[in-house]
Every structure is written in C-alpha cells, then in structure tokens.
Amino acid sequence: MTAISATEARANFQELINRAEYKGERIVIQRHGKAAVAIIGLDDLKLLEAVEDAIDSETLRRAIEENDGFTSLEAISAKRGNE
C-alpha cells in the first residue's frame, strides 16, 4: 500500500488510476498527514462489497433466529452498531 499527499494525488491522478487498475495497487491519500481516502481497483471494491454483503447476511440470519423469524431493519441496524 502506498501513501501520498492529496497534492501529489491531484497532480498525478491519471497515473494513480492506472496503478490501481492495472497493477492492483492500493493507494492511500493523506490530507494534513492523515489518511483520508483510498484509491483501489474495481476487483478490490467488488471483494469488499461481497464481504460486507456476507456480514450483513450473517447479521440478518442471527437477528431472525433470535426473534423467532421476525425483526425490523431498525432492530438489525441498532444491533449491528453495538457489535
């Protein structure tokens, strides 16, 4: 993983896109010396979303089991926030 400043990212945006897309590089952009955002390739994004979906599915399954099959989205969200 590479970390660069926002100023450098702005100046080299196309190069950063190419590095993420073709080399699979993960690039962290820092603002005032602190990590702010990241540029990742589409494959990494899809993998992250699949992991999030799996976590959401597991949370929903547990909530349904604990509530005899009935629950609300609000209850799931509240419970997930406490984990």
PDB file of N, CA, C and O in Angstrom:
ATOM      1  N   MET A   1       0.856  -1.164   0.000  1.00  0.00           N
ATOM      2  CA  MET A   1       0.000   0.000   0.000  1.00  0.00           C
ATOM      3  C   MET A   1       0.904   1.230   0.000  1.00  0.00           C
ATOM      4  O   MET A   1       1.894   1.297   0.729  1.00  0.00           O
ATOM      5  N   THR A   2       0.546   2.177  -0.818  1.00  0.00           N
ATOM      6  CA  THR A   2       1.299   3.414  -0.959  1.00  0.00           C
ATOM      7  C   THR A   2       0.501   4.565  -0.376  1.00  0.00           C
ATOM      8  O   THR A   2      -0.712   4.644  -0.571  1.00  0.00           O
ATOM      9  N   ALA A   3       1.172   5.456   0.337  1.00  0.00           N
ATOM     10  CA  ALA A   3       0.511   6.644   0.876  1.00  0.00           C
ATOM     11  C   ALA A   3       1.122   7.882   0.217  1.00  0.00           C
ATOM     12  O   ALA A   3       2.341   8.032   0.142  1.00  0.00           O
ATOM     13  N   ILE A   4       0.238   8.764  -0.258  1.00  0.00           N
ATOM     14  CA  ILE A   4       0.696  10.013  -0.882  1.00  0.00           C
ATOM     15  C   ILE A   4      -0.173  11.167  -0.398  1.00  0.00           C
ATOM     16  O   ILE A   4      -1.263  10.969   0.138  1.00  0.00           O
ATOM     17  N   SER A   5       0.333  12.364  -0.600  1.00  0.00           N
ATOM     18  CA  SER A   5      -0.428  13.545  -0.188  1.00  0.00           C
ATOM     19  C   SER A   5      -1.532  13.843  -1.201  1.00  0.00           C
ATOM     20  O   SER A   5      -1.478  13.395  -2.346  1.00  0.00           O
ATOM     21  N   ALA A   6      -2.512  14.591  -0.772  1.00  0.00           N
ATOM     22  CA  ALA A   6      -3.606  14.996  -1.659  1.00  0.00           C
ATOM     23  C   ALA A   6      -3.077  15.837  -2.808  1.00  0.00           C
ATOM     24  O   ALA A   6      -3.569  15.736  -3.931  1.00  0.00           O
ATOM     25  N   THR A   7      -2.080  16.665  -2.534  1.00  0.00           N
ATOM     26  CA  THR A   7      -1.487  17.499  -3.583  1.00  0.00           C
ATOM     27  C   THR A   7      -0.843  16.630  -4.659  1.00  0.00           C
ATOM     28  O   THR A   7      -1.027  16.868  -5.852  1.00  0.00           O
ATOM     29  N   GLU A   8      -0.094  15.629  -4.232  1.00  0.00           N
ATOM     30  CA  GLU A   8       0.536  14.708  -5.178  1.00  0.00           C
ATOM     31  C   GLU A   8      -0.515  13.909  -5.947  1.00  0.00           C
ATOM     32  O   GLU A   8      -0.367  13.682  -7.147  1.00  0.00           O
ATOM     33  N   ALA A   9      -1.568  13.484  -5.265  1.00  0.00           N
ATOM     34  CA  ALA A   9      -2.636  12.728  -5.920  1.00  0.00           C
ATOM     35  C   ALA A   9      -3.302  13.574  -6.999  1.00  0.00           C
ATOM     36  O   ALA A   9      -3.583  13.087  -8.095  1.00  0.00           O
ATOM     37  N   ARG A  10      -3.549  14.821  -6.690  1.00  0.00           N
ATOM     38  CA  ARG A  10      -4.187  15.719  -7.648  1.00  0.00           C
ATOM     39  C   ARG A  10      -3.316  15.869  -8.898  1.00  0.00           C
ATOM     40  O   ARG A  10      -3.824  15.864 -10.019  1.00  0.00           O
ATOM     41  N   ALA A  11      -2.029  15.998  -8.702  1.00  0.00           N
ATOM     42  CA  ALA A  11      -1.100  16.204  -9.811  1.00  0.00           C
ATOM     43  C   ALA A  11      -0.899  14.946 -10.651  1.00  0.00           C
ATOM     44  O   ALA A  11      -0.548  15.031 -11.827  1.00  0.00           O
ATOM     45  N   ASN A  12      -1.120  13.784 -10.049  1.00  0.00           N
ATOM     46  CA  ASN A  12      -0.828  12.508 -10.730  1.00  0.00           C
ATOM     47  C   ASN A  12      -2.034  11.576 -10.788  1.00  0.00           C
ATOM     48  O   ASN A  12      -1.879  10.354 -10.771  1.00  0.00           O
ATOM     49  N   PHE A  13      -3.225  12.144 -10.856  1.00  0.00           N
ATOM     50  CA  PHE A  13      -4.445  11.346 -10.741  1.00  0.00           C
ATOM     51  C   PHE A  13      -4.519  10.229 -11.778  1.00  0.00           C
ATOM     52  O   PHE A  13      -4.822   9.090 -11.422  1.00  0.00           O
ATOM     53  N   GLN A  14      -4.252  10.521 -13.038  1.00  0.00           N
ATOM     54  CA  GLN A  14      -4.339   9.500 -14.084  1.00  0.00           C
ATOM     55  C   GLN A  14      -3.364   8.348 -13.832  1.00  0.00           C
ATOM     56  O   GLN A  14      -3.701   7.182 -14.035  1.00  0.00           O
ATOM     57  N   GLU A  15      -2.170   8.686 -13.393  1.00  0.00           N
ATOM     58  CA  GLU A  15      -1.180   7.651 -13.073  1.00  0.00           C
ATOM     59  C   GLU A  15      -1.675   6.767 -11.923  1.00  0.00           C
ATOM     60  O   GLU A  15      -1.500   5.549 -11.953  1.00  0.00           O
ATOM     61  N   LEU A  16      -2.289   7.382 -10.918  1.00  0.00           N
ATOM     62  CA  LEU A  16      -2.804   6.617  -9.777  1.00  0.00           C
ATOM     63  C   LEU A  16      -3.919   5.677 -10.202  1.00  0.00           C
ATOM     64  O   LEU A  16      -3.999   4.542  -9.734  1.00  0.00           O
ATOM     65  N   ILE A  17      -4.775   6.155 -11.089  1.00  0.00           N
ATOM     66  CA  ILE A  17      -5.837   5.289 -11.614  1.00  0.00           C
ATOM     67  C   ILE A  17      -5.218   4.085 -12.313  1.00  0.00           C
ATOM     68  O   ILE A  17      -5.650   2.953 -12.094  1.00  0.00           O
ATOM     69  N   ASN A  18      -4.229   4.313 -13.140  1.00  0.00           N
ATOM     70  CA  ASN A  18      -3.567   3.218 -13.857  1.00  0.00           C
ATOM     71  C   ASN A  18      -2.915   2.233 -12.900  1.00  0.00           C
ATOM     72  O   ASN A  18      -3.009   1.021 -13.094  1.00  0.00           O
ATOM     73  N   ARG A  19      -2.258   2.744 -11.872  1.00  0.00           N
ATOM     74  CA  ARG A  19      -1.607   1.864 -10.900  1.00  0.00           C
ATOM     75  C   ARG A  19      -2.625   0.998 -10.170  1.00  0.00           C
ATOM     76  O   ARG A  19      -2.382  -0.185  -9.933  1.00  0.00           O
ATOM     77  N   ALA A  20      -3.755   1.581  -9.816  1.00  0.00           N
ATOM     78  CA  ALA A  20      -4.794   0.818  -9.126  1.00  0.00           C
ATOM     79  C   ALA A  20      -5.456  -0.180 -10.077  1.00  0.00           C
ATOM     80  O   ALA A  20      -5.689  -1.334  -9.715  1.00  0.00           O
ATOM     81  N   GLU A  21      -5.752   0.270 -11.282  1.00  0.00           N
ATOM     82  CA  GLU A  21      -6.465  -0.585 -12.240  1.00  0.00           C
ATOM     83  C   GLU A  21      -5.594  -1.722 -12.775  1.00  0.00           C
ATOM     84  O   GLU A  21      -6.024  -2.876 -12.779  1.00  0.00           O
ATOM     85  N   TYR A  22      -4.395  -1.415 -13.220  1.00  0.00           N
ATOM     86  CA  TYR A  22      -3.580  -2.408 -13.915  1.00  0.00           C
ATOM     87  C   TYR A  22      -2.604  -3.159 -13.022  1.00  0.00           C
ATOM     88  O   TYR A  22      -2.261  -4.304 -13.315  1.00  0.00           O
ATOM     89  N   LYS A  23      -2.150  -2.539 -11.940  1.00  0.00           N
ATOM     90  CA  LYS A  23      -1.191  -3.198 -11.044  1.00  0.00           C
ATOM     91  C   LYS A  23      -1.837  -3.694  -9.755  1.00  0.00           C
ATOM     92  O   LYS A  23      -1.205  -4.395  -8.965  1.00  0.00           O
ATOM     93  N   GLY A  24      -3.105  -3.324  -9.546  1.00  0.00           N
ATOM     94  CA  GLY A  24      -3.786  -3.746  -8.323  1.00  0.00           C
ATOM     95  C   GLY A  24      -3.279  -3.027  -7.079  1.00  0.00           C
ATOM     96  O   GLY A  24      -3.497  -3.489  -5.959  1.00  0.00           O
ATOM     97  N   GLU A  25      -2.612  -1.913  -7.271  1.00  0.00           N
ATOM     98  CA  GLU A  25      -2.051  -1.172  -6.143  1.00  0.00           C
ATOM     99  C   GLU A  25      -3.157  -0.477  -5.356  1.00  0.00           C
ATOM    100  O   GLU A  25      -4.142  -0.007  -5.925  1.00  0.00           O
ATOM    101  N   ARG A  26      -2.981  -0.422  -4.067  1.00  0.00           N
ATOM    102  CA  ARG A  26      -3.901   0.300  -3.180  1.00  0.00           C
ATOM    103  C   ARG A  26      -3.182   1.567  -2.732  1.00  0.00           C
ATOM    104  O   ARG A  26      -2.081   1.513  -2.184  1.00  0.00           O
ATOM    105  N   ILE A  27      -3.816   2.694  -2.971  1.00  0.00           N
ATOM    106  CA  ILE A  27      -3.169   3.979  -2.721  1.00  0.00           C
ATOM    107  C   ILE A  27      -3.985   4.771  -1.708  1.00  0.00           C
ATOM    108  O   ILE A  27      -5.167   5.043  -1.917  1.00  0.00           O
ATOM    109  N   VAL A  28      -3.338   5.132  -0.615  1.00  0.00           N
ATOM    110  CA  VAL A  28      -3.976   5.931   0.429  1.00  0.00           C
ATOM    111  C   VAL A  28      -3.592   7.387   0.200  1.00  0.00           C
ATOM    112  O   VAL A  28      -2.418   7.720   0.043  1.00  0.00           O
ATOM    113  N   ILE A  29      -4.596   8.238   0.186  1.00  0.00           N
ATOM    114  CA  ILE A  29      -4.354   9.664   0.013  1.00  0.00           C
ATOM    115  C   ILE A  29      -4.497  10.339   1.372  1.00  0.00           C
ATOM    116  O   ILE A  29      -5.502  10.184   2.066  1.00  0.00           O
ATOM    117  N   GLN A  30      -3.474  11.081   1.724  1.00  0.00           N
ATOM    118  CA  GLN A  30      -3.434  11.741   3.028  1.00  0.00           C
ATOM    119  C   GLN A  30      -3.746  13.222   2.894  1.00  0.00           C
ATOM    120  O   GLN A  30      -3.368  13.878   1.924  1.00  0.00           O
ATOM    121  N   ARG A  31      -4.439  13.718   3.888  1.00  0.00           N
ATOM    122  CA  ARG A  31      -4.702  15.147   3.986  1.00  0.00           C
ATOM    123  C   ARG A  31      -4.177  15.593   5.348  1.00  0.00           C
ATOM    124  O   ARG A  31      -4.574  15.056   6.382  1.00  0.00           O
ATOM    125  N   HIS A  32      -3.285  16.574   5.339  1.00  0.00           N
ATOM    126  CA  HIS A  32      -2.656  17.071   6.566  1.00  0.00           C
ATOM    127  C   HIS A  32      -1.967  15.934   7.325  1.00  0.00           C
ATOM    128  O   HIS A  32      -1.986  15.888   8.555  1.00  0.00           O
ATOM    129  N   GLY A  33      -1.358  15.018   6.564  1.00  0.00           N
ATOM    130  CA  GLY A  33      -0.607  13.925   7.173  1.00  0.00           C
ATOM    131  C   GLY A  33      -1.427  12.762   7.683  1.00  0.00           C
ATOM    132  O   GLY A  33      -0.868  11.813   8.234  1.00  0.00           O
ATOM    133  N   LYS A  34      -2.745  12.808   7.515  1.00  0.00           N
ATOM    134  CA  LYS A  34      -3.621  11.735   8.000  1.00  0.00           C
ATOM    135  C   LYS A  34      -4.320  11.074   6.820  1.00  0.00           C
ATOM    136  O   LYS A  34      -4.745  11.754   5.886  1.00  0.00           O
ATOM    137  N   ALA A  35      -4.440   9.752   6.861  1.00  0.00           N
ATOM    138  CA  ALA A  35      -5.135   9.012   5.808  1.00  0.00           C
ATOM    139  C   ALA A  35      -6.570   9.511   5.706  1.00  0.00           C
ATOM    140  O   ALA A  35      -7.286   9.593   6.704  1.00  0.00           O
ATOM    141  N   ALA A  36      -6.982   9.846   4.473  1.00  0.00           N
ATOM    142  CA  ALA A  36      -8.329  10.386   4.263  1.00  0.00           C
ATOM    143  C   ALA A  36      -9.174   9.480   3.378  1.00  0.00           C
ATOM    144  O   ALA A  36     -10.319   9.178   3.713  1.00  0.00           O
ATOM    145  N   VAL A  37      -8.626   9.052   2.267  1.00  0.00           N
ATOM    146  CA  VAL A  37      -9.354   8.197   1.315  1.00  0.00           C
ATOM    147  C   VAL A  37      -8.358   7.249   0.663  1.00  0.00           C
ATOM    148  O   VAL A  37      -7.146   7.362   0.847  1.00  0.00           O
ATOM    149  N   ALA A  38      -8.912   6.301  -0.113  1.00  0.00           N
ATOM    150  CA  ALA A  38      -8.054   5.356  -0.825  1.00  0.00           C
ATOM    151  C   ALA A  38      -8.547   5.181  -2.250  1.00  0.00           C
ATOM    152  O   ALA A  38      -9.737   5.299  -2.540  1.00  0.00           O
ATOM    153  N   ILE A  39      -7.611   4.899  -3.116  1.00  0.00           N
ATOM    154  CA  ILE A  39      -7.939   4.515  -4.484  1.00  0.00           C
ATOM    155  C   ILE A  39      -7.617   3.031  -4.580  1.00  0.00           C
ATOM    156  O   ILE A  39      -6.494   2.607  -4.308  1.00  0.00           O
ATOM    157  N   ILE A  40      -8.615   2.250  -4.970  1.00  0.00           N
ATOM    158  CA  ILE A  40      -8.427   0.816  -5.137  1.00  0.00           C
ATOM    159  C   ILE A  40      -9.011   0.405  -6.479  1.00  0.00           C
ATOM    160  O   ILE A  40      -9.834   1.113  -7.059  1.00  0.00           O
ATOM    161  N   GLY A  41      -8.574  -0.743  -6.959  1.00  0.00           N
ATOM    162  CA  GLY A  41      -9.094  -1.263  -8.208  1.00  0.00           C
ATOM    163  C   GLY A  41     -10.511  -1.796  -8.037  1.00  0.00           C
ATOM    164  O   GLY A  41     -10.973  -2.042  -6.923  1.00  0.00           O
ATOM    165  N   LEU A  42     -11.180  -1.965  -9.156  1.00  0.00           N
ATOM    166  CA  LEU A  42     -12.559  -2.439  -9.144  1.00  0.00           C
ATOM    167  C   LEU A  42     -12.680  -3.840  -8.542  1.00  0.00           C
ATOM    168  O   LEU A  42     -13.663  -4.126  -7.857  1.00  0.00           O
ATOM    169  N   ASP A  43     -11.706  -4.715  -8.782  1.00  0.00           N
ATOM    170  CA  ASP A  43     -11.748  -6.061  -8.203  1.00  0.00           C
ATOM    171  C   ASP A  43     -11.722  -6.001  -6.676  1.00  0.00           C
ATOM    172  O   ASP A  43     -12.435  -6.750  -6.008  1.00  0.00           O
ATOM    173  N   ASP A  44     -10.891  -5.101  -6.125  1.00  0.00           N
ATOM    174  CA  ASP A  44     -10.855  -4.932  -4.670  1.00  0.00           C
ATOM    175  C   ASP A  44     -12.182  -4.409  -4.140  1.00  0.00           C
ATOM    176  O   ASP A  44     -12.651  -4.847  -3.090  1.00  0.00           O
ATOM    177  N   LEU A  45     -12.783  -3.478  -4.861  1.00  0.00           N
ATOM    178  CA  LEU A  45     -14.076  -2.938  -4.443  1.00  0.00           C
ATOM    179  C   LEU A  45     -15.138  -4.028  -4.438  1.00  0.00           C
ATOM    180  O   LEU A  45     -15.919  -4.128  -3.492  1.00  0.00           O
ATOM    181  N   LYS A  46     -15.174  -4.840  -5.480  1.00  0.00           N
ATOM    182  CA  LYS A  46     -16.153  -5.937  -5.551  1.00  0.00           C
ATOM    183  C   LYS A  46     -15.955  -6.920  -4.406  1.00  0.00           C
ATOM    184  O   LYS A  46     -16.927  -7.399  -3.822  1.00  0.00           O
ATOM    185  N   LEU A  47     -14.704  -7.220  -4.085  1.00  0.00           N
ATOM    186  CA  LEU A  47     -14.413  -8.120  -2.970  1.00  0.00           C
ATOM    187  C   LEU A  47     -14.875  -7.510  -1.653  1.00  0.00           C
ATOM    188  O   LEU A  47     -15.480  -8.201  -0.833  1.00  0.00           O
ATOM    189  N   LEU A  48     -14.605  -6.243  -1.440  1.00  0.00           N
ATOM    190  CA  LEU A  48     -15.046  -5.551  -0.224  1.00  0.00           C
ATOM    191  C   LEU A  48     -16.568  -5.582  -0.103  1.00  0.00           C
ATOM    192  O   LEU A  48     -17.103  -5.848   0.973  1.00  0.00           O
ATOM    193  N   GLU A  49     -17.252  -5.313  -1.193  1.00  0.00           N
ATOM    194  CA  GLU A  49     -18.714  -5.333  -1.168  1.00  0.00           C
ATOM    195  C   GLU A  49     -19.247  -6.737  -0.897  1.00  0.00           C
ATOM    196  O   GLU A  49     -20.255  -6.885  -0.207  1.00  0.00           O
ATOM    197  N   ALA A  50     -18.593  -7.767  -1.427  1.00  0.00           N
ATOM    198  CA  ALA A  50     -19.014  -9.146  -1.167  1.00  0.00           C
ATOM    199  C   ALA A  50     -18.845  -9.486   0.313  1.00  0.00           C
ATOM    200  O   ALA A  50     -19.693 -10.154   0.904  1.00  0.00           O
ATOM    201  N   VAL A  51     -17.749  -9.024   0.901  1.00  0.00           N
ATOM    202  CA  VAL A  51     -17.526  -9.256   2.337  1.00  0.00           C
ATOM    203  C   VAL A  51     -18.598  -8.535   3.156  1.00  0.00           C
ATOM    204  O   VAL A  51     -19.150  -9.104   4.098  1.00  0.00           O
ATOM    205  N   GLU A  52     -18.890  -7.287   2.797  1.00  0.00           N
ATOM    206  CA  GLU A  52     -19.940  -6.542   3.504  1.00  0.00           C
ATOM    207  C   GLU A  52     -21.285  -7.243   3.392  1.00  0.00           C
ATOM    208  O   GLU A  52     -22.022  -7.335   4.374  1.00  0.00           O
ATOM    209  N   ASP A  53     -21.611  -7.741   2.195  1.00  0.00           N
ATOM    210  CA  ASP A  53     -22.876  -8.463   1.996  1.00  0.00           C
ATOM    211  C   ASP A  53     -22.927  -9.719   2.856  1.00  0.00           C
ATOM    212  O   ASP A  53     -23.968 -10.035   3.433  1.00  0.00           O
ATOM    213  N   ALA A  54     -21.810 -10.436   2.946  1.00  0.00           N
ATOM    214  CA  ALA A  54     -21.768 -11.644   3.773  1.00  0.00           C
ATOM    215  C   ALA A  54     -21.973 -11.305   5.237  1.00  0.00           C
ATOM    216  O   ALA A  54     -22.679 -12.022   5.946  1.00  0.00           O
ATOM    217  N   ILE A  55     -21.364 -10.221   5.697  1.00  0.00           N
ATOM    218  CA  ILE A  55     -21.548  -9.793   7.090  1.00  0.00           C
ATOM    219  C   ILE A  55     -23.008  -9.410   7.325  1.00  0.00           C
ATOM    220  O   ILE A  55     -23.606  -9.795   8.330  1.00  0.00           O
ATOM    221  N   ASP A  56     -23.575  -8.645   6.386  1.00  0.00           N
ATOM    222  CA  ASP A  56     -24.979  -8.254   6.513  1.00  0.00           C
ATOM    223  C   ASP A  56     -25.887  -9.476   6.534  1.00  0.00           C
ATOM    224  O   ASP A  56     -26.837  -9.522   7.315  1.00  0.00           O
ATOM    225  N   SER A  57     -25.610 -10.468   5.687  1.00  0.00           N
ATOM    226  CA  SER A  57     -26.427 -11.682   5.636  1.00  0.00           C
ATOM    227  C   SER A  57     -26.343 -12.445   6.948  1.00  0.00           C
ATOM    228  O   SER A  57     -27.354 -12.933   7.452  1.00  0.00           O
ATOM    229  N   GLU A  58     -25.141 -12.548   7.501  1.00  0.00           N
ATOM    230  CA  GLU A  58     -24.971 -13.242   8.773  1.00  0.00           C
ATOM    231  C   GLU A  58     -25.695 -12.499   9.893  1.00  0.00           C
ATOM    232  O   GLU A  58     -26.330 -13.130  10.738  1.00  0.00           O
ATOM    233  N   THR A  59     -25.609 -11.189   9.912  1.00  0.00           N
ATOM    234  CA  THR A  59     -26.302 -10.394  10.925  1.00  0.00           C
ATOM    235  C   THR A  59     -27.807 -10.580  10.808  1.00  0.00           C
ATOM    236  O   THR A  59     -28.492 -10.744  11.818  1.00  0.00           O
ATOM    237  N   LEU A  60     -28.322 -10.556   9.597  1.00  0.00           N
ATOM    238  CA  LEU A  60     -29.751 -10.752   9.379  1.00  0.00           C
ATOM    239  C   LEU A  60     -30.186 -12.146   9.821  1.00  0.00           C
ATOM    240  O   LEU A  60     -31.220 -12.295  10.472  1.00  0.00           O
ATOM    241  N   ARG A  61     -29.410 -13.158   9.476  1.00  0.00           N
ATOM    242  CA  ARG A  61     -29.748 -14.536   9.863  1.00  0.00           C
ATOM    243  C   ARG A  61     -29.807 -14.665  11.382  1.00  0.00           C
ATOM    244  O   ARG A  61     -30.738 -15.263  11.921  1.00  0.00           O
ATOM    245  N   ARG A  62     -28.815 -14.106  12.069  1.00  0.00           N
ATOM    246  CA  ARG A  62     -28.814 -14.182  13.538  1.00  0.00           C
ATOM    247  C   ARG A  62     -29.993 -13.428  14.129  1.00  0.00           C
ATOM    248  O   ARG A  62     -30.621 -13.904  15.075  1.00  0.00           O
ATOM    249  N   ALA A  63     -30.300 -12.266  13.587  1.00  0.00           N
ATOM    250  CA  ALA A  63     -31.418 -11.469  14.101  1.00  0.00           C
ATOM    251  C   ALA A  63     -32.726 -12.218  13.935  1.00  0.00           C
ATOM    252  O   ALA A  63     -33.564 -12.214  14.837  1.00  0.00           O
ATOM    253  N   ILE A  64     -32.907 -12.852  12.805  1.00  0.00           N
ATOM    254  CA  ILE A  64     -34.136 -13.613  12.566  1.00  0.00           C
ATOM    255  C   ILE A  64     -34.223 -14.785  13.533  1.00  0.00           C
ATOM    256  O   ILE A  64     -35.287 -15.039  14.098  1.00  0.00           O
ATOM    257  N   GLU A  65     -33.116 -15.505  13.734  1.00  0.00           N
ATOM    258  CA  GLU A  65     -33.111 -16.634  14.669  1.00  0.00           C
ATOM    259  C   GLU A  65     -33.445 -16.189  16.089  1.00  0.00           C
ATOM    260  O   GLU A  65     -34.188 -16.866  16.800  1.00  0.00           O
ATOM    261  N   GLU A  66     -32.897 -15.055  16.495  1.00  0.00           N
ATOM    262  CA  GLU A  66     -33.102 -14.574  17.853  1.00  0.00           C
ATOM    263  C   GLU A  66     -34.499 -14.013  18.081  1.00  0.00           C
ATOM    264  O   GLU A  66     -34.926 -13.880  19.228  1.00  0.00           O
ATOM    265  N   ASN A  67     -35.209 -13.687  17.028  1.00  0.00           N
ATOM    266  CA  ASN A  67     -36.540 -13.104  17.141  1.00  0.00           C
ATOM    267  C   ASN A  67     -37.626 -14.003  16.571  1.00  0.00           C
ATOM    268  O   ASN A  67     -38.645 -13.512  16.085  1.00  0.00           O
ATOM    269  N   ASP A  68     -37.420 -15.298  16.625  1.00  0.00           N
ATOM    270  CA  ASP A  68     -38.388 -16.267  16.110  1.00  0.00           C
ATOM    271  C   ASP A  68     -38.811 -15.951  14.682  1.00  0.00           C
ATOM    272  O   ASP A  68     -39.970 -16.152  14.319  1.00  0.00           O
ATOM    273  N   GLY A  69     -37.877 -15.456  13.867  1.00  0.00           N
ATOM    274  CA  GLY A  69     -38.158 -15.238  12.460  1.00  0.00           C
ATOM    275  C   GLY A  69     -38.654 -13.861  12.099  1.00  0.00           C
ATOM    276  O   GLY A  69     -38.835 -13.571  10.916  1.00  0.00           O
ATOM    277  N   PHE A  70     -38.885 -12.986  13.087  1.00  0.00           N
ATOM    278  CA  PHE A  70     -39.389 -11.647  12.786  1.00  0.00           C
ATOM    279  C   PHE A  70     -38.470 -10.595  13.392  1.00  0.00           C
ATOM    280  O   PHE A  70     -38.038 -10.712  14.539  1.00  0.00           O
ATOM    281  N   THR A  71     -38.183  -9.576  12.609  1.00  0.00           N
ATOM    282  CA  THR A  71     -37.370  -8.461  13.086  1.00  0.00           C
ATOM    283  C   THR A  71     -37.601  -7.261  12.177  1.00  0.00           C
ATOM    284  O   THR A  71     -38.242  -7.374  11.132  1.00  0.00           O
ATOM    285  N   SER A  72     -37.080  -6.129  12.580  1.00  0.00           N
ATOM    286  CA  SER A  72     -37.186  -4.925  11.752  1.00  0.00           C
ATOM    287  C   SER A  72     -35.797  -4.500  11.296  1.00  0.00           C
ATOM    288  O   SER A  72     -34.796  -4.870  11.909  1.00  0.00           O
ATOM    289  N   LEU A  73     -35.740  -3.731  10.233  1.00  0.00           N
ATOM    290  CA  LEU A  73     -34.459  -3.209   9.775  1.00  0.00           C
ATOM    291  C   LEU A  73     -33.822  -2.331  10.832  1.00  0.00           C
ATOM    292  O   LEU A  73     -32.603  -2.342  11.003  1.00  0.00           O
ATOM    293  N   GLU A  74     -34.642  -1.570  11.545  1.00  0.00           N
ATOM    294  CA  GLU A  74     -34.121  -0.708  12.593  1.00  0.00           C
ATOM    295  C   GLU A  74     -33.445  -1.527  13.693  1.00  0.00           C
ATOM    296  O   GLU A  74     -32.393  -1.149  14.209  1.00  0.00           O
ATOM    297  N   ALA A  75     -34.067  -2.653  14.041  1.00  0.00           N
ATOM    298  CA  ALA A  75     -33.501  -3.510  15.089  1.00  0.00           C
ATOM    299  C   ALA A  75     -32.172  -4.104  14.644  1.00  0.00           C
ATOM    300  O   ALA A  75     -31.226  -4.182  15.428  1.00  0.00           O
ATOM    301  N   ILE A  76     -32.103  -4.517  13.391  1.00  0.00           N
ATOM    302  CA  ILE A  76     -30.849  -5.076  12.866  1.00  0.00           C
ATOM    303  C   ILE A  76     -29.767  -4.010  12.861  1.00  0.00           C
ATOM    304  O   ILE A  76     -28.638  -4.265  13.279  1.00  0.00           O
ATOM    305  N   SER A  77     -30.106  -2.823  12.392  1.00  0.00           N
ATOM    306  CA  SER A  77     -29.134  -1.742  12.347  1.00  0.00           C
ATOM    307  C   SER A  77     -28.651  -1.378  13.743  1.00  0.00           C
ATOM    308  O   SER A  77     -27.454  -1.171  13.947  1.00  0.00           O
ATOM    309  N   ALA A  78     -29.546  -1.299  14.691  1.00  0.00           N
ATOM    310  CA  ALA A  78     -29.178  -0.959  16.057  1.00  0.00           C
ATOM    311  C   ALA A  78     -28.267  -2.012  16.648  1.00  0.00           C
ATOM    312  O   ALA A  78     -27.279  -1.693  17.310  1.00  0.00           O
ATOM    313  N   LYS A  79     -28.601  -3.271  16.406  1.00  0.00           N
ATOM    314  CA  LYS A  79     -27.804  -4.357  16.944  1.00  0.00           C
ATOM    315  C   LYS A  79     -26.418  -4.394  16.306  1.00  0.00           C
ATOM    316  O   LYS A  79     -25.419  -4.627  16.987  1.00  0.00           O
ATOM    317  N   ARG A  80     -26.366  -4.164  14.996  1.00  0.00           N
ATOM    318  CA  ARG A  80     -25.090  -4.168  14.278  1.00  0.00           C
ATOM    319  C   ARG A  80     -24.197  -3.056  14.796  1.00  0.00           C
ATOM    320  O   ARG A  80     -22.981  -3.233  14.868  1.00  0.00           O
ATOM    321  N   GLY A  81     -24.759  -1.932  15.154  1.00  0.00           N
ATOM    322  CA  GLY A  81     -23.986  -0.828  15.681  1.00  0.00           C
ATOM    323  C   GLY A  81     -23.368  -1.139  17.036  1.00  0.00           C
ATOM    324  O   GLY A  81     -22.398  -0.498  17.441  1.00  0.00           O
ATOM    325  N   ASN A  82     -23.926  -2.122  17.739  1.00  0.00           N
ATOM    326  CA  ASN A  82     -23.435  -2.477  19.072  1.00  0.00           C
ATOM    327  C   ASN A  82     -22.428  -3.608  19.051  1.00  0.00           C
ATOM    328  O   ASN A  82     -21.865  -3.948  20.091  1.00  0.00           O
ATOM    329  N   GLU A  83     -22.190  -4.196  17.894  1.00  0.00           N
ATOM    330  CA  GLU A  83     -21.267  -5.336  17.836  1.00  0.00           C
ATOM    331  C   GLU A  83     -19.844  -4.883  17.832  1.00  0.00           C
ATOM    332  O   GLU A  83     -18.933  -5.710  17.786  1.00  0.00           O
TER     333      GLU A  83
END
